[in-house]
């Protein structure tokens, strides 16, 4: 992770920066932590920790995102499309290390 991305996370923890967390991120996190058990973390604990940080805001899948789906390239998986559109529609960079997204230049990214 770059220093710039790390600084954004640290500032968000203090409420000095806002990070929009698309709701699909929580769905993916639930799947990985509770169903697949790929990481030694508990979903409820992680959600509680995120909610306690003032700079993290849950961002729902909204009508503008749904309406934009047909206008975007479908070479990405559905959850990635939602992340991309959330960033684009909010004129915000997407914090990701996903090589396919960063190489596509479809949205500004940080990592």
C-alpha positions in Angstrom: 0.0 0.0 0.0 1.3 3.4 -0.9 2.1 6.1 1.7 -0.8 8.2 0.3 -3.3 5.4 0.7 -2.1 4.6 4.2 -2.3 8.3 5.1 -5.9 8.4 3.9 -6.8 5.4 6.1 -5.1 7.0 9.1 -6.9 10.3 8.6 -10.2 8.5 8.2 -9.7 6.8 11.5 -9.4 10.3 13.1 -12.3 11.7 11.1 -10.0 14.0 9.1 -10.8 12.2 5.8 -13.9 10.4 4.5 -13.8 6.9 3.0 -17.0 5.7 1.4 -17.4 2.0 2.0 -19.7 0.5 -0.6 -22.2 -1.9 1.0 -21.0 -4.6 -1.3 -17.7 -4.5 0.7 -19.5 -5.7 3.8 -21.2 -8.5 1.9 -17.8 -9.7 0.5 -16.2 -9.4 3.9 -19.0 -11.4 5.5 -18.5 -14.1 2.8 -14.8 -14.3 3.3 -14.7 -14.1 7.1 -17.7 -16.2 8.1 -18.5 -18.5 5.2 -15.1 -19.2 3.7 -13.2 -18.5 6.9 -10.2 -17.3 4.9 -9.0 -14.9 7.6 -8.8 -15.2 11.4 -11.1 -12.3 11.9 -14.8 -12.1 13.0 -17.2 -10.2 10.9 -19.1 -8.6 13.8 -15.9 -7.4 15.4 -14.6 -5.9 12.1 -17.9 -4.1 11.5 -17.9 -2.7 15.0 -14.4 -1.4 14.5 -15.3 0.3 11.2 -18.4 1.8 12.7 -16.4 3.3 15.5 -14.1 5.2 13.1 -15.7 8.6 12.2 -14.2 8.8 8.7 -15.8 5.6 7.3 -19.2 6.0 5.8 -21.4 3.1 4.5 -22.5 3.8 1.0 -25.5 1.9 -0.3 -26.0 0.5 -3.7 -28.2 3.3 -5.1 -30.4 3.9 -8.1 -27.6 5.9 -9.9 -25.3 3.0 -9.5 -27.9 0.5 -10.8 -28.8 2.8 -13.7 -25.1 3.1 -14.7 -24.5 -0.6 -14.8 -25.6 -1.0 -18.5 -23.2 1.8 -19.5 -20.0 0.2 -18.1 -17.7 -2.5 -19.5 -18.7 -5.9 -18.2 -15.3 -7.4 -18.1 -15.3 -7.0 -14.4 -17.2 -9.1 -11.8 -20.4 -7.6 -10.4 -18.9 -6.5 -7.1 -16.0 -4.8 -8.9 -18.5 -2.9 -11.1 -20.3 -1.7 -8.0 -17.0 -0.5 -6.5 -16.0 1.2 -9.7 -19.3 3.0 -10.2 -19.4 4.1 -6.5 -16.0 5.7 -7.0 -16.9 7.3 -10.4 -20.3 8.6 -9.3 -18.8 10.2 -6.2 -15.7 11.6 -8.1 -13.5 9.7 -5.7 -10.5 7.4 -6.1 -11.0 3.7 -5.5 -8.6 2.3 -3.0 -7.7 -1.1 -4.5 -4.8 -3.3 -5.4 -6.8 -5.1 -8.0 -4.6 -5.2 -11.1 -7.4 -5.5 -13.6 -9.1 -2.4 -12.3 -5.9 -0.3 -11.9 -4.6 -1.3 -15.4 -7.9 -0.5 -17.0 -7.8 3.1 -15.9 -11.6 3.0 -15.9 -11.4 4.8 -12.5 -8.8 6.7 -10.6 -7.2 4.3 -8.1 -4.9 4.4 -5.1 -2.9 1.6 -3.5 
